[in-house]
Amino acid sequence: MALIVTLATGMGLALLFGFVALKLRMPALVGYLVAGVLIGPATPGFVADVDLARQLAEIGVILLMFGVGLHFSPTELMAVRRLAVRGALTQMALAVGLGYLVGSLWGWEPGAALVFGLALSVASTVVLLRSLEERGVLHTINGHVALGWLVVQDLAMVLVLVLLPAFAPFLGGASPEAVHGVAVSSGVIGALGATLGKVALFVSLMLVVGRRVFPWLLAQVARAGSRELFTLCTIAVALVIALGSAELFGVSFALGAFLAGMVLGESPLSARAARESLPLRDAFAVLFFVSVGMLFDPSVLVREPAAVLGAVGVIMLASPLAAFGLVLAHRYPLNTALTLAAGLAQIGEFSFILAGLGVSLGLLPREGQNLILAGALISIALNPLLFRAVEPAQAWIRRRSRLARRLERPDDPLAELPMSVDARLLTDHVLLVGYGRVGKRIVEALRGAGQKLVVVEQDRERVEVLRERGLAAVSGDAAEPAVLIQGHVARARMLVIATPQLYGVRRMMETARMLNPDIEIMVRTHSDEEGELLRKEGVVTVFMGEHELARGMIEHILARAPTDG
């Protein structure tokens, strides 16, 4: 009965309190967390199976990362690798250092302070990705940067979890032999080399072999004509690869599932696979938040209020501010910096795993684990409010801070078109916003048809590549009027918006219509609701989907334009 009781009570109470939270104009996940606290061991009354709830929550993490991977290609992640690698590692180092300092001030041993800092340095995959999806920015440059950041954090924490037992005796904890009953035959360098080798082997197998095998398998199952068999194949691929990655290669469930989704995303059936797995993903994601609530002991708020504030301060101030500065330093837009800062202002699943390992190794006191759990619950509950503050904060900073405006648009040669661009190419041209998978196909088709084209893209590396190929391209956020002006929107005959960020689309439309009332506007979207809303606001043509979207947009552009430019 343990499984049925845990599912019934967890989902039932999550439904009840999630509904109440929405009625009180709070995020539904606050209700899910409260439901978990009520059925957890720290509150009187019924107590659900905590270990079972965490396992069910892990399924939610696997399905979520698998679904995200279905919509991403390796090239999209590689495009933000510089910022993701440097930024994530620097942000984690700063958070670890500050967490270590806070733990030391409380009189903890160096090992305890180090584990505490590490646990506060890594964001929750579930929370961040759900927030990005809810706001429709997962498939924008903001989403690409956030996902790249998460992948780097994931890999870093895999190494930490492998190396921490080997270092435990030197940090004042128990030896790995005493904890796990196994002997460590190799030294720290050997363990590190073995871990990196396993990760590299797994990634190589997925990108070389999995890229061919799994799309083929999905196609064979689809030909059978059974919907339930197709859904079963999708879920089985996600779970089996996630389990295999953890058991055989020492890679986390989340990273394994993400790579499985990426290789399956090469299939034309990837959109259907994502659609079929969505209900299960959402249901198990709810159990993740319930499991977080079950681990929380509310009495820590009374026993150690100052310590809780210290932990929350590191999570919700130090890491976000570090990420904010790092993103701006890499010349990304203010909106990207604020979105990532808000997304990283919470901790989750890896923090729980690391805290449990620290306690088992005798490094972290139980009180430290309770503080980490308290920081996680408070930061997760408050995280949606930070996302809501992104746009108002962006407007306020731009109005009041010259420094922020200079950092966002510094003396960057990519922010303006070169003087060498032929002026004839900047009149009666197509202004394309977004150079992702859809944008790339549009560019290739228009170039082949001899169309005049200017591209606006937030990713500076992509702009550099476009200019090397001889294309007119501008780096910046097209939601800002100055960026569209650099693309000569006033003289363009058509504005093609291939980015799905709805808020930015509205700003672009307003600017384009003000400067060029006769311009034709085309927009891509991911849902019928968004499409209907954009049509009501006067967009001539709205396209949905991905592969058929690109084809439809190309045909429409070519049908409405001369080809002698």
Secondary structure, DSSP 8 states (H G I E B T S, - for coil): -HHHHHHHHHHHHHHHHHHHHHHTTS-HHHHHHHHHHHTSTTSSS----HHHHHHHHHHHHHHHHHHHHHT--HHHHHTTHHHHHHHHHHHHHHHHHHHHHHHHHTT--HHHHHHHHHHTSS--HHHHHHHHHHTT-TTSHHHHHHHHHHHHHHHHHHHHHHHHHHHGGGGTS--HHHHHS----S-HHHHHHHHHHHHHHHHHHIIIIIHHHHHHHHHHHHHTT-HHHHHHHHHHHHHHHHHHHHHHH---HHHHHHHHHHHHTTSTTHHHHHHHHHHHHHHHHHHHHHHHHHH--TTHHHH-HHHHHHHHHIIIIIHHHHHHHHHHHTT--HHHHHHHHHHTS---HHHHHHHHHHHHTT-S-HHHHHHHHHHHHHHHHHHHHHHHTHHHHHHHHHHH-HHHHHHHS-S-GGGS--TTS-GGGGSS-EEEE--SHHHHHHHHHHHHTT--EEEEES-HHHHHHHHHTT-EEEES-TTSHHHHHHTTGGG-SEEEE----HHHHHHHHHHHHHH-TT-EEEEEESSHHHHHHHHHTT-SEEEESSHHHHHHHHHHHHHTS-S--
